[in-house]
Amino acid sequence: MLLAGKVAIVTGVGAGLGKAAAVALAREGATVALVARTESMVSFGEANHLGFKESGRLASAYGIAVTGTMLITTVMLGVLVFKVWRWNKLVAGLTIGTFLLVDGTYFASNITKIPDGGWFPLLVAAISFTVLTTWATGRRLLRARLGETALPLPVFIKSAAGSAHRVRGTAVFLSASPEAIPSALLHNLKHNQVLHERVLILTVKIEDVPHIRPSKRLDVSDAGKGFYRVIVRYGRPFEVAPGESGLAEGMAEAERRLEEIAGVLP
């Protein structure tokens, strides 16, 4: 071992050249001090080394992951230009075809690396795709089943709202559909046998636009007998940041929205 008794400090050991350098120095007998921005990145680099054993296998996985991402992005762009933007078919075909030719060539050149570590990102992608599509299909089927059994709001107002005992205050119930009665409201009426004098059926919709203007974000309509449909619209992506700070901002936003709703109700 050429570096026995030596000490090496290697930065950026989470992946890439930093990890490869640390592995090579350790093989030659050096004591290697690992440096990364976070402890989790050091652990990630160690896990990569234990899983792939060699940096060449990690490079194979990286090549499949990158070229596969490029190819999938081109396919998604094709769907966008053909189905959404509706470009001229000739222009769209030439543009997407050029990208597919380049990205497909890169991906095809990495297919031989699948047995040597390239199988890992494909396995992760297959598992993720299965989980996400199963979840989306189940959610769609569940919402369809709930929609079949949901009680329409006008029917509920005519049948139960007039006969139920009303108490002071305002109740807010979340509902996936502004036209249906949420199950929480039905359970509340069943167990408590009362309705508040004002009942808000609140629906949050995420529109396929980047941003919703504040003047268009809130929609309140009177359904009669103290019932109101309230629709709050947001654009993509969500305007609230993740984490604890994002949660605090979300709570403040919800409180402000409820104040706005109370201000427009009679």
N, C-alpha and C positions, 0 to 999 in steps of 0.2 A: 504494500500500500504506500503510495507516494506521499500521502499527506498525513500519515500517522502522527499523532501528537500535535497537529496544527488545529487552530480554531478559525472558523470562517463565519462571517455574518452575512446572511443572504436576506435581501428584502423582496417583498412581493411574492411570497411563497404560496399564495392561494392557488395559483395556476400559472400556466405559460412558462416563460423563460426562468422566472424565479424558482418555481418548483423544480424544473429540470436541472438547474444549477445546483440546488440543494441536494437532490438525489445523487448527482454525479460526484459532488464533493464527499458526501457520506460514504459512497462506495469506495473511495480512495482512502478512507480511514480518518477523515477530518471530523472534528467535533463542530457541528453546524448549529449556529444560533439562528432561529427562524424569526423573521420580522414581517408583520403585516399590519394593516390598518386596524383590524379587529381580531379578537381571539377566535371568533367563528371562522374567519378566513384561514387562520392557521390550521384549525381542525379540519376545514374543508380540504386543504392541501394534503394533510395526512391521510384523510379518507380516500382521496384520489390515488395516492401512492399505494395504499393497501389494496384498493380495488383493481387498479390497472397494472400495478407492479412496474411497468416500464412507461417512460414518457412517450415512446412511440405509439403505444396503444391509446394513450390519452389524446395524442395528436390525431389518431384515426377517428376517435369519437368526436373530437372537435370539428374535423373536416366534414363529417356526415351531418353534424348539427348545423353548421353554418351554411353549407350548400343546400341542405334541405330547407332551411328557413328562407333562403333566397328563392328557391323554386316555389314554395308555398306562397310567398309574398307576391310573386308574379301571377300565380293563378288567381289570387284574391283581387289583384289589380285588374285582371281580365274580367272578372265578374263585375267589378265596379264600372269599368269603362263601357261594357256592353249592356248591362242591366240597369245601372243607375244613371250614369252620365249620358248614355246613349250616343256615343261618338259615331261618326261615320264608320261603317263596318270595315271598309278598306283600310282606313287610317288606323283604326283600333286593331285590326288583324295584323297589320305590318308591325305596329309598335309592340304588341304583346308577343307576336311571333319572334321578334328580335330578342326580346328579353328571355323568352323560353329557350331559344337556341343557346344563348350564352349560359344561362343558369342550368339548363339541362345538361350541357356539356360538362360543367363543373361537377354537378352531382353524379353523373355517370362515371367520371374519372375517379370518384371516391367509393364506388360500389365495391371494388375489390378489397377495400379496407373493412368491410362489414365483419368478417370473421375475426379480425384483429383489433377489436375494441369498438368498431363502428356500430355494432349491434346495440350498444347501450342506449344512445339517444333514440334509436328507433323503438326500443322497448318502452322507454319512458313516454315517448310520443303516443304509442299505441295504448298504453294504460291510461294516459291523460285523456285521449280522445274517447275511449270507451266510457270512462267515468263521466266526462262532461256531457256526452251525447245521451247517456242513460239518464242523467239528472235532468237534462232539458226535456227529454221525451216524457219522463215521469211527471215533471212539473206541468207540461202541456196537457197530459191525460188527466191529471188531478184537477186542474182548473176547468177542463171541459166537463168532468163529472160534477164538480161543485156548481158549475153554471147550469147544469141540467136540473139540479135540485134546489137552486136558489129561488127565494121568493122575491118577485119583482117589487120594487119600492112603491109604485102606485097601488098595487093590490094590498100591501101591508098597511098603507096609510088608510085606505077605505075600510079595512076589516078590523084592525086592532088599535090604530092610533086614537080613534074616537072613543073607544070603550075603556081603554086602559087608564089607570089613575096617573095623573101627571104631577110631578114634583118640580120645585124650583131648581134653576140651574141649567147648565149647558153640558151635554154629553157629546163626546167625539168618538166615533167608531171608524176604524180603518176598514176599507173595502177595496178589493181588486177591481170591482166594477161599480161605477156610480149609479147604475140602474138597479142593483140588487141589494137586498138587505144582508149585512154581514152576520155570520153565525153568532158573534159575540153579543150583538144586540138582541137576537132571539133568546139566547141563554139568559141574558140579563132580565128580559121581560118574563121569562119562564120562572126564574128563581126569586126575583125581587118583586115581580108583578107591578112594576111602575115604569113610567117613561118620564124623562126630563121634559120640561116645557120647550126646550130647544134641543134638537138632535141633529148633529152634523155627520153626514156620511162623507168621510174624507178619503179621497183617492189621489195617490201620488203617481204621476205619469212621467216616464223618462222618454223624451222625444229624441228623434234621430237628427238633432241639430246641435251645434257646439254650445249655444247659449240661448236662453229664453229671456227676453226683456222683462224687467220687473212689472211693467204695465200689462204684460200678457201672461204672467206667471200664475195669477190667482183667478179662479173662476168660481163664483158662487151663484147658485140658482135656488129659488124658493120652490120646494116640492109640495108645500101645503101642510097645514095643521102642525106647524112648528118644525117641520123637517126641511133640511137644506142639503143640497148636493154641493160639495166643495171639492174642486179639482186643483191640485198644485202641480205645476209643470216645471221640469228641470231639463237642461240639456245634457249632452254627453261631452266630455266625461263629467263625473260628479264635481260639483264646485266646492265640496267639503273635503279637506285633506284627511288622510287616514291617521290613526293613532289617537292618543288621549286628547291632544289639542284639537284634532278634527272632531272628536266626539263632543267636546265642549262647544265648538263652533256650531255643530249640528243642533245641539240642544238650544242654543241661543237663537238660531234661525227658526226652529220650530216654535219657540215661544213668541218670536216676533210675528210669525205667520198667523198664529192663533189670535194675537192682538189685532192684526189686520182683519181677520175674519170677523171678530167680534165688533169691529168698527163698522163693517158694511152691513151687518145684520140689523134688522129693525128691533 
